[in-house]
Amino acid sequence: METIQTLRSERQKLLALKSEIDRQIKETTREILRHPDLGIDLETLQNKGGSSNHNGLHISFTRSLSWDQDYLATIKGQIAPNEWPFKTKEVLGLREFQNFAMESPGLAEIVQKGAITKVTKTPRIVEKEVSNDSNE
């Protein structure tokens, strides 16, 4: 059985290696995103959020909502408690808010003024295999 010192040393080496690999992945990702052949309008995608595909490369910028708590406090009294979309804390995710907007479009218009849309600064990249079905 190896000593605890040997195991800790091995762990430190692996963590250093992992750190270097993570750095290389980030750099390669930046190069992919800057490449002129990417074929995706990254600027628009980054501004709006959402996703796009190109030759098996799926790039997405995640959107989320945060809420102007001061604004919500000013309108809370104007909306009936049973119609108030928030539970214990004034927080709704994007999907929850979309569902509320479908159910109560008039109230959603008022509440939406307190929504702050955030888009992640860095995209998520997933590579999927592209099938090359050719009949030669």
Phi and psi in degrees as GROMACS dihedral restraints (atoms count N, CA, C in turn):
[ dihedral_restraints ]
;  ai    aj    ak    al  type     phi  dphi    fc
    3     4     5     6     1   -75.0    20    10
    4     5     6     7     1   154.4    20    10
    6     7     8     9     1   -75.8    20    10
    7     8     9    10     1   160.3    20    10
    9    10    11    12     1   -61.9    20    10
   10    11    12    13     1   -35.9    20    10
   12    13    14    15     1   -64.1    20    10
   13    14    15    16     1   -41.3    20    10
   15    16    17    18     1   -64.4    20    10
   16    17    18    19     1   -44.3    20    10
   18    19    20    21     1   -64.1    20    10
   19    20    21    22     1   -42.4    20    10
   21    22    23    24     1   -64.3    20    10
   22    23    24    25     1   -39.5    20    10
   24    25    26    27     1   -63.6    20    10
   25    26    27    28     1   -43.8    20    10
   27    28    29    30     1   -63.0    20    10
   28    29    30    31     1   -40.6    20    10
   30    31    32    33     1   -62.4    20    10
   31    32    33    34     1   -43.1    20    10
   33    34    35    36     1   -62.4    20    10
   34    35    36    37     1   -40.8    20    10
   36    37    38    39     1   -62.8    20    10
   37    38    39    40     1   -43.8    20    10
   39    40    41    42     1   -65.9    20    10
   40    41    42    43     1   -39.5    20    10
   42    43    44    45     1   -64.2    20    10
   43    44    45    46     1   -39.3    20    10
   45    46    47    48     1   -64.6    20    10
   46    47    48    49     1   -41.7    20    10
   48    49    50    51     1   -63.8    20    10
   49    50    51    52     1   -42.9    20    10
   51    52    53    54     1   -61.6    20    10
   52    53    54    55     1   -42.1    20    10
   54    55    56    57     1   -61.2    20    10
   55    56    57    58     1   -42.6    20    10
   57    58    59    60     1   -66.4    20    10
   58    59    60    61     1   -41.6    20    10
   60    61    62    63     1   -64.1    20    10
   61    62    63    64     1   -43.4    20    10
   63    64    65    66     1   -59.7    20    10
   64    65    66    67     1   -41.2    20    10
   66    67    68    69     1   -62.9    20    10
   67    68    69    70     1   -42.6    20    10
   69    70    71    72     1   -66.5    20    10
   70    71    72    73     1   -38.3    20    10
   72    73    74    75     1   -62.3    20    10
   73    74    75    76     1   -44.6    20    10
   75    76    77    78     1   -62.3    20    10
   76    77    78    79     1   -42.5    20    10
   78    79    80    81     1   -65.1    20    10
   79    80    81    82     1   -44.2    20    10
   81    82    83    84     1   -64.9    20    10
   82    83    84    85     1   -38.4    20    10
   84    85    86    87     1   -61.1    20    10
   85    86    87    88     1   -44.6    20    10
   87    88    89    90     1   -60.1    20    10
   88    89    90    91     1   -40.7    20    10
   90    91    92    93     1   -64.5    20    10
   91    92    93    94     1   -41.0    20    10
   93    94    95    96     1   -60.1    20    10
   94    95    96    97     1   -46.9    20    10
   96    97    98    99     1   -66.4    20    10
   97    98    99   100     1   -27.5    20    10
   99   100   101   102     1   -87.7    20    10
  100   101   102   103     1   -10.6    20    10
  102   103   104   105     1   -67.6    20    10
  103   104   105   106     1   132.0    20    10
  105   106   107   108     1   -66.1    20    10
  106   107   108   109     1   -20.9    20    10
  108   109   110   111     1   -86.9    20    10
  109   110   111   112     1     4.7    20    10
  111   112   113   114     1   -58.5    20    10
  112   113   114   115     1   -42.8    20    10
  114   115   116   117     1    78.0    20    10
  115   116   117   118     1    18.2    20    10
  117   118   119   120     1  -124.5    20    10
  118   119   120   121     1   134.0    20    10
  120   121   122   123     1   -77.6    20    10
  121   122   123   124     1    84.9    20    10
  123   124   125   126     1   -64.5    20    10
  124   125   126   127     1   -35.6    20    10
  126   127   128   129     1   -61.9    20    10
  127   128   129   130     1   -48.0    20    10
  129   130   131   132     1   -65.2    20    10
  130   131   132   133     1   -43.6    20    10
  132   133   134   135     1   -61.1    20    10
  133   134   135   136     1   -41.0    20    10
  135   136   137   138     1   -69.1    20    10
  136   137   138   139     1   -33.6    20    10
  138   139   140   141     1   -74.3    20    10
  139   140   141   142     1   -36.4    20    10
  141   142   143   144     1   -99.3    20    10
  142   143   144   145     1   -24.0    20    10
  144   145   146   147     1    85.5    20    10
  145   146   147   148     1   174.6    20    10
  147   148   149   150     1   109.6    20    10
  148   149   150   151     1  -163.4    20    10
  150   151   152   153     1  -146.1    20    10
  151   152   153   154     1   166.0    20    10
  153   154   155   156     1  -152.5    20    10
  154   155   156   157     1   155.5    20    10
  156   157   158   159     1  -122.1    20    10
  157   158   159   160     1   146.2    20    10
  159   160   161   162     1  -152.9    20    10
  160   161   162   163     1   114.7    20    10
  162   163   164   165     1    47.7    20    10
  163   164   165   166     1    48.0    20    10
  165   166   167   168     1    82.9    20    10
  166   167   168   169     1    -0.2    20    10
  168   169   170   171     1  -100.9    20    10
  169   170   171   172     1   115.5    20    10
  171   172   173   174     1  -104.8    20    10
  172   173   174   175     1   119.6    20    10
  174   175   176   177     1  -118.6    20    10
  175   176   177   178     1   130.0    20    10
  177   178   179   180     1  -138.9    20    10
  178   179   180   181     1   141.9    20    10
  180   181   182   183     1  -110.6    20    10
  181   182   183   184     1   120.7    20    10
  183   184   185   186     1   -78.5    20    10
  184   185   186   187     1   135.0    20    10
  186   187   188   189     1  -102.5    20    10
  187   188   189   190     1   145.5    20    10
  189   190   191   192     1  -145.7    20    10
  190   191   192   193     1   165.1    20    10
  192   193   194   195     1  -116.2    20    10
  193   194   195   196     1   141.1    20    10
  195   196   197   198     1  -123.3    20    10
  196   197   198   199     1   168.7    20    10
  198   199   200   201     1  -128.4    20    10
  199   200   201   202     1   137.3    20    10
  201   202   203   204     1   -74.7    20    10
  202   203   204   205     1    99.4    20    10
  204   205   206   207     1   -63.7    20    10
  205   206   207   208     1   -34.5    20    10
  207   208   209   210     1   -65.0    20    10
  208   209   210   211     1   -44.8    20    10
  210   211   212   213     1   -61.8    20    10
  211   212   213   214     1   -46.5    20    10
  213   214   215   216     1   -61.2    20    10
  214   215   216   217     1   -36.8    20    10
  216   217   218   219     1   -63.2    20    10
  217   218   219   220     1   -34.4    20    10
  219   220   221   222     1   -74.0    20    10
  220   221   222   223     1   -26.4    20    10
  222   223   224   225     1  -100.6    20    10
  223   224   225   226     1    -9.9    20    10
  225   226   227   228     1   -57.0    20    10
  226   227   228   229     1   -39.2    20    10
  228   229   230   231     1   -70.2    20    10
  229   230   231   232     1   -17.7    20    10
  231   232   233   234     1   -85.2    20    10
  232   233   234   235     1    -9.2    20    10
  234   235   236   237     1  -117.7    20    10
  235   236   237   238     1   134.1    20    10
  237   238   239   240     1   -58.2    20    10
  238   239   240   241     1   139.9    20    10
  240   241   242   243     1   -54.3    20    10
  241   242   243   244     1   -36.2    20    10
  243   244   245   246     1   -74.8    20    10
  244   245   246   247     1   -12.1    20    10
  246   247   248   249     1  -103.7    20    10
  247   248   249   250     1    -7.1    20    10
  249   250   251   252     1   -65.9    20    10
  250   251   252   253     1   122.6    20    10
  252   253   254   255     1   -75.7    20    10
  253   254   255   256     1   -14.4    20    10
  255   256   257   258     1   -91.3    20    10
  256   257   258   259     1   150.8    20    10
  258   259   260   261     1   -89.1    20    10
  259   260   261   262     1  -113.4    20    10
  261   262   263   264     1   -81.8    20    10
  262   263   264   265     1   -29.0    20    10
  264   265   266   267     1  -126.9    20    10
  265   266   267   268     1   145.4    20    10
  267   268   269   270     1   -75.7    20    10
  268   269   270   271     1    74.6    20    10
  270   271   272   273     1  -141.1    20    10
  271   272   273   274     1   129.0    20    10
  273   274   275   276     1  -136.0    20    10
  274   275   276   277     1   137.3    20    10
  276   277   278   279     1   -77.3    20    10
  277   278   279   280     1   170.5    20    10
  279   280   281   282     1   -58.0    20    10
  280   281   282   283     1   -48.4    20    10
  282   283   284   285     1   -64.4    20    10
  283   284   285   286     1   -43.0    20    10
  285   286   287   288     1   -60.9    20    10
  286   287   288   289     1   -41.3    20    10
  288   289   290   291     1   -67.4    20    10
  289   290   291   292     1   -39.4    20    10
  291   292   293   294     1   -60.9    20    10
  292   293   294   295     1   -41.2    20    10
  294   295   296   297     1   -63.3    20    10
  295   296   297   298     1   -43.9    20    10
  297   298   299   300     1   -61.1    20    10
  298   299   300   301     1   -42.0    20    10
  300   301   302   303     1   -63.8    20    10
  301   302   303   304     1   -35.2    20    10
  303   304   305   306     1   -68.9    20    10
  304   305   306   307     1   -37.9    20    10
  306   307   308   309     1   -77.9    20    10
  307   308   309   310     1   -35.6    20    10
  309   310   311   312     1  -137.4    20    10
  310   311   312   313     1    73.2    20    10
  312   313   314   315     1   -60.4    20    10
  313   314   315   316     1   -37.7    20    10
  315   316   317   318     1   -63.8    20    10
  316   317   318   319     1   -46.3    20    10
  318   319   320   321     1   -69.5    20    10
  319   320   321   322     1   -35.6    20    10
  321   322   323   324     1   -61.9    20    10
  322   323   324   325     1   -35.3    20    10
  324   325   326   327     1   -62.4    20    10
  325   326   327   328     1   -38.2    20    10
  327   328   329   330     1   -72.0    20    10
  328   329   330   331     1   -48.5    20    10
  330   331   332   333     1   -66.3    20    10
  331   332   333   334     1   -34.0    20    10
  333   334   335   336     1   -60.1    20    10
  334   335   336   337     1   -26.3    20    10
  336   337   338   339     1   -61.9    20    10
  337   338   339   340     1   -19.3    20    10
  339   340   341   342     1   -94.0    20    10
  340   341   342   343     1     0.2    20    10
  342   343   344   345     1   -84.5    20    10
  343   344   345   346     1   136.9    20    10
  345   346   347   348     1  -121.0    20    10
  346   347   348   349     1   110.8    20    10
  348   349   350   351     1   -82.5    20    10
  349   350   351   352     1   130.9    20    10
  351   352   353   354     1  -118.7    20    10
  352   353   354   355     1   139.3    20    10
  354   355   356   357     1  -119.2    20    10
  355   356   357   358     1   134.7    20    10
  357   358   359   360     1   -57.2    20    10
  358   359   360   361     1   147.5    20    10
  360   361   362   363     1   -76.4    20    10
  361   362   363   364     1   -31.6    20    10
  363   364   365   366     1  -116.2    20    10
  364   365   366   367     1   142.7    20    10
  366   367   368   369     1   -81.9    20    10
  367   368   369   370     1   161.8    20    10
  369   370   371   372     1   -97.3    20    10
  370   371   372   373     1   131.7    20    10
  372   373   374   375     1  -119.1    20    10
  373   374   375   376     1   128.3    20    10
  375   376   377   378     1  -126.8    20    10
  376   377   378   379     1   131.1    20    10
  378   379   380   381     1  -102.1    20    10
  379   380   381   382     1   131.2    20    10
  381   382   383   384     1  -120.3    20    10
  382   383   384   385     1   147.3    20    10
  384   385   386   387     1   -68.6    20    10
  385   386   387   388     1   138.6    20    10
  387   388   389   390     1  -100.8    20    10
  388   389   390   391     1   127.6    20    10
  390   391   392   393     1   -81.3    20    10
  391   392   393   394     1   135.5    20    10
  393   394   395   396     1  -111.0    20    10
  394   395   396   397     1    73.2    20    10
  396   397   398   399     1   -81.0    20    10
  397   398   399   400     1   102.0    20    10
  399   400   401   402     1  -126.5    20    10
  400   401   402   403     1   137.7    20    10
  402   403   404   405     1  -101.3    20    10
  403   404   405   406     1    92.4    20    10
